[in-house]
């Protein structure tokens, strides 16, 4: 069974760091035609395409490929940007005998290059080659340690579907909505404090301090705690892929805070992370 969570992001709401005055994404690509800088100051994106459920969100890989192919400086006209939920992104082309370089550190706004490097799952610039692939886990992706959800309620109707009113004569009337939100909750058990051996393996550090302090390998730079901080910046979508189920959820207000607890009451470095959501639809 495969299980992973993919989170949407809004470019305009990315954290501002260093010298940047506004958030953004940027990458420089060089082929035989020259060097082009592709930038984004706005846009709400996902890794996997969820537009069939919510048309307000666009798959980033498709957008980046479109913009690379439309650039007048670049000579390659069939760039591809492919997403894989386990191994990350691959940038390549269908043209044989061609190569190109990908650079983030030389972006006009350095922080924008860093943002896109992290989003695509690259640890550094990538020298000229026919293909470039993620070598660290991309941001906005969590792969749980246990490939299954505990205490899973599946979707159920929100309790506010019915309200009760009492008339002056004491009679009671039920006021029912025609439809109600579908809500659900579950727990991700046995989450880790360290990092998996490779970024594509199951497991995500629970606390961001383990990542920020450099005490876990940098190939998984986005923790569960980071994901909750991110969720509070926008009505983000969370694509939960669990075996054959691919469901789009939105985290409810009562589930917005990072609230891990020791798994099974042990003193082992394992944590359980609760999730409370509202189901938007299924792919």
C-alpha positions as CSV (number, residue, x, y, z in Angstrom):
1,X,0.0,0.0,0.0
2,X,1.3,3.4,-0.9
3,X,0.5,6.4,1.3
4,X,1.5,10.0,0.8
5,X,0.3,13.5,1.4
6,X,0.8,16.3,-1.2
7,X,0.1,19.9,-0.2
8,X,-0.8,22.8,-2.5
9,X,1.1,26.1,-2.3
10,X,0.3,29.7,-3.2
11,X,3.4,31.5,-4.6
12,X,2.3,34.8,-3.3
13,X,2.1,33.5,0.2
14,X,5.5,31.8,0.4
15,X,7.7,32.9,3.3
16,X,9.8,35.9,2.6
17,X,13.5,35.5,3.6
18,X,16.8,37.2,3.2
19,X,16.8,40.1,0.8
20,X,13.7,39.4,-1.1
21,X,10.9,42.0,-0.9
22,X,8.2,39.7,-2.2
23,X,7.8,35.9,-2.5
24,X,8.5,34.1,-5.7
25,X,10.0,31.2,-7.7
26,X,12.8,31.4,-10.2
27,X,15.1,29.1,-12.2
28,X,17.7,29.7,-15.0
29,X,17.9,27.2,-17.8
30,X,20.7,27.2,-20.4
31,X,20.7,25.3,-23.7
32,X,22.5,26.0,-27.0
33,X,20.1,28.9,-27.6
34,X,21.2,30.8,-24.5
35,X,20.0,31.3,-20.9
36,X,16.4,32.1,-19.9
37,X,15.1,32.9,-16.4
38,X,11.7,31.5,-15.7
39,X,10.0,33.3,-12.8
40,X,6.7,33.1,-10.9
41,X,5.3,35.8,-8.6
42,X,1.8,34.4,-8.3
43,X,-0.1,31.1,-8.9
44,X,-1.6,28.4,-6.8
45,X,-0.1,25.0,-7.6
46,X,0.1,21.3,-6.8
47,X,2.5,18.5,-7.6
48,X,-0.2,16.1,-8.8
49,X,-3.0,17.5,-11.0
50,X,-6.2,17.9,-8.9
51,X,-8.0,20.2,-11.3
52,X,-10.7,17.7,-12.0
53,X,-11.7,18.2,-8.3
54,X,-10.8,21.8,-7.9
55,X,-10.0,23.9,-11.0
56,X,-8.4,26.6,-8.9
57,X,-5.2,24.6,-8.6
58,X,-2.7,23.9,-11.4
59,X,-0.1,21.2,-11.6
60,X,3.3,23.0,-11.4
61,X,5.3,20.6,-13.6
62,X,2.9,21.2,-16.6
63,X,3.1,25.0,-16.1
64,X,6.9,25.0,-15.9
65,X,7.2,22.8,-19.1
66,X,4.8,25.2,-20.9
67,X,6.9,28.2,-19.9
68,X,10.2,26.6,-20.9
69,X,8.8,25.6,-24.3
70,X,7.4,29.1,-24.9
71,X,10.6,31.0,-24.1
72,X,12.1,32.6,-27.2
73,X,15.7,32.3,-26.0
74,X,15.8,28.5,-25.5
75,X,16.3,26.4,-28.6
76,X,14.8,23.2,-27.2
77,X,11.0,23.3,-27.9
78,X,10.0,20.0,-26.2
79,X,11.0,20.3,-22.6
80,X,9.2,18.0,-20.2
81,X,8.7,18.3,-16.4
82,X,7.4,15.0,-14.9
83,X,6.2,14.5,-11.4
84,X,6.5,11.2,-9.5
85,X,5.1,11.0,-6.0
86,X,8.0,8.9,-4.7
87,X,11.0,10.0,-6.7
88,X,10.1,13.6,-7.3
89,X,10.6,15.7,-10.5
90,X,12.4,14.9,-13.7
91,X,13.3,17.7,-16.2
92,X,14.2,16.4,-19.7
93,X,13.4,16.6,-23.4
94,X,12.2,14.2,-26.0
95,X,14.9,15.5,-28.4
96,X,17.9,13.2,-28.8
97,X,21.4,14.5,-28.4
98,X,20.4,17.6,-26.5
99,X,21.4,18.9,-23.1
100,X,20.7,21.8,-20.8
101,X,21.8,23.2,-17.4
102,X,19.5,24.1,-14.5
103,X,20.6,26.8,-12.1
104,X,18.9,28.2,-9.0
105,X,21.8,30.0,-7.2
106,X,22.2,32.6,-10.0
107,X,18.5,33.6,-10.1
108,X,18.1,37.4,-10.1
109,X,16.5,37.1,-6.6
110,X,18.5,34.4,-4.9
111,X,15.7,33.4,-2.5
112,X,13.4,32.8,-5.4
113,X,15.9,30.3,-6.8
114,X,16.1,28.7,-3.4
115,X,12.3,28.4,-3.2
116,X,12.1,26.6,-6.6
117,X,15.1,24.4,-5.9
118,X,13.4,23.1,-2.7
119,X,10.1,22.7,-4.4
120,X,11.6,20.6,-7.2
121,X,13.8,18.6,-4.8
122,X,17.3,19.6,-5.9
123,X,20.1,20.1,-3.4
124,X,22.1,22.4,-5.8
125,X,22.4,23.6,-9.4
126,X,22.5,20.9,-12.0
127,X,25.2,21.0,-14.7
128,X,24.4,20.5,-18.4
129,X,22.9,17.0,-19.0
130,X,20.1,15.4,-21.0
131,X,18.0,14.9,-17.8
132,X,17.8,16.3,-14.3
133,X,16.0,14.6,-11.4
134,X,15.3,15.3,-7.8
135,X,18.0,14.2,-5.4
136,X,16.2,15.3,-2.2
137,X,12.6,15.1,-1.3
138,X,10.6,18.0,-2.7
139,X,8.8,20.5,-0.4
140,X,5.1,20.0,0.1
141,X,5.3,16.3,0.2
142,X,5.0,14.0,3.2
143,X,5.5,10.3,3.1
144,X,4.3,8.8,6.4
145,X,6.4,6.2,8.1
146,X,3.5,3.7,8.4
147,X,1.7,3.1,5.1
148,X,-1.7,3.1,6.6
149,X,-4.0,5.4,8.6
150,X,-5.1,4.6,12.2
151,X,-8.5,5.5,13.7
152,X,-9.7,6.4,10.2
153,X,-13.3,7.5,10.2
154,X,-13.5,7.9,6.4
155,X,-15.8,10.6,5.2
156,X,-18.9,11.3,7.3
157,X,-21.5,14.1,7.4
158,X,-20.7,17.1,9.5
159,X,-23.0,17.3,12.6
160,X,-24.2,20.7,11.7
161,X,-26.4,19.2,9.0
162,X,-29.3,19.4,11.4
163,X,-30.3,22.1,13.9
164,X,-33.2,22.0,16.3
165,X,-35.5,24.8,17.0
166,X,-38.1,25.1,19.8
167,X,-41.3,27.0,19.1
168,X,-43.2,29.2,21.7
169,X,-45.6,26.3,22.4
170,X,-42.7,24.0,23.2
171,X,-42.9,22.0,20.0
172,X,-39.6,21.1,18.3
173,X,-38.7,21.5,14.7
174,X,-35.6,20.0,12.9
175,X,-34.0,22.3,10.4
176,X,-31.9,20.2,8.0
177,X,-29.6,21.3,5.3
178,X,-29.9,19.7,1.9
179,X,-26.2,18.9,2.0
180,X,-23.5,18.9,4.5
181,X,-19.7,19.0,4.5
182,X,-18.1,15.5,4.4
183,X,-15.5,15.4,7.2
184,X,-13.1,12.8,8.3
185,X,-10.2,12.2,10.7
186,X,-7.3,9.8,11.2
187,X,-3.9,9.4,12.9
188,X,-0.6,8.8,11.3
189,X,1.1,6.5,13.8
190,X,4.8,5.8,14.6
191,X,6.2,8.9,12.9
192,X,9.9,9.3,13.3
193,X,12.4,11.8,14.7
194,X,15.1,11.0,12.2
195,X,15.0,10.5,8.5
196,X,14.7,7.5,6.1
197,X,17.8,6.1,4.4
198,X,16.8,7.6,1.1
199,X,14.3,10.4,0.4
200,X,11.9,8.2,-1.5
201,X,11.5,5.8,1.4
202,X,8.7,5.9,4.0
203,X,9.1,8.3,6.9
204,X,9.2,12.0,7.6
205,X,10.8,13.8,10.6
206,X,8.1,14.8,13.0
207,X,9.6,18.0,14.4
208,X,11.2,20.8,12.3
209,X,13.9,21.3,15.0
210,X,15.4,18.0,13.8
211,X,15.7,19.3,10.3
212,X,16.6,22.9,11.1
213,X,19.3,21.8,13.5
214,X,20.9,19.6,10.9
215,X,20.5,16.5,13.1
216,X,18.8,14.6,10.3
217,X,20.0,14.1,6.7
218,X,19.1,17.0,4.4
219,X,17.5,14.7,1.9
220,X,14.2,15.1,3.7
221,X,14.1,18.8,4.5
222,X,10.3,19.2,5.1
223,X,8.9,17.9,8.4
224,X,5.3,17.2,9.7
225,X,5.6,20.4,11.7
226,X,6.5,22.4,8.6
227,X,3.4,21.0,6.9
228,X,1.1,22.3,9.6
229,X,2.7,25.8,9.6
230,X,2.2,25.8,5.8
231,X,-1.4,24.8,6.1
232,X,-2.2,27.9,8.1
233,X,-1.2,30.3,5.3
234,X,-4.1,29.5,2.9
235,X,-7.1,27.2,2.3
236,X,-4.6,24.6,1.0
237,X,-5.6,21.3,-0.6
238,X,-4.1,18.1,0.7
239,X,-4.0,15.2,-1.8
240,X,-4.0,12.0,0.3
241,X,-3.0,9.0,-1.8
242,X,-3.7,5.8,0.1
243,X,-3.5,2.7,-2.1
244,X,-6.2,3.0,-4.8
245,X,-7.8,6.0,-3.1
246,X,-6.7,9.5,-4.2
247,X,-8.7,12.0,-2.2
248,X,-8.5,15.8,-2.0
249,X,-9.0,17.2,1.5
250,X,-8.9,20.6,3.2
251,X,-7.8,20.7,6.9
252,X,-10.5,21.9,9.2
253,X,-9.9,24.8,11.6
254,X,-9.9,22.4,14.6
255,X,-7.1,20.4,13.0
256,X,-4.8,23.3,12.0
257,X,-2.3,23.0,14.8
258,X,0.6,20.7,15.1
259,X,-0.3,18.3,17.9
260,X,1.8,15.1,18.0
261,X,1.9,12.8,20.9
262,X,4.0,9.8,21.9
263,X,2.9,6.8,20.0
264,X,1.3,4.0,22.1
265,X,2.4,5.8,25.3
266,X,6.0,4.5,24.9
267,X,9.2,6.4,25.5
268,X,10.4,5.4,22.0
269,X,11.2,8.3,19.6
270,X,8.0,7.7,17.7
271,X,5.0,10.0,17.4
272,X,1.4,10.0,16.2
273,X,0.2,12.9,14.2
274,X,-3.6,13.6,14.0
275,X,-5.3,14.8,10.8
276,X,-8.8,16.4,10.8
277,X,-10.1,17.3,7.4
278,X,-13.0,18.2,5.1
279,X,-13.3,16.1,2.0
280,X,-13.4,18.1,-1.3
281,X,-13.5,15.2,-3.7
282,X,-11.7,12.2,-5.2
283,X,-9.6,11.9,-8.3
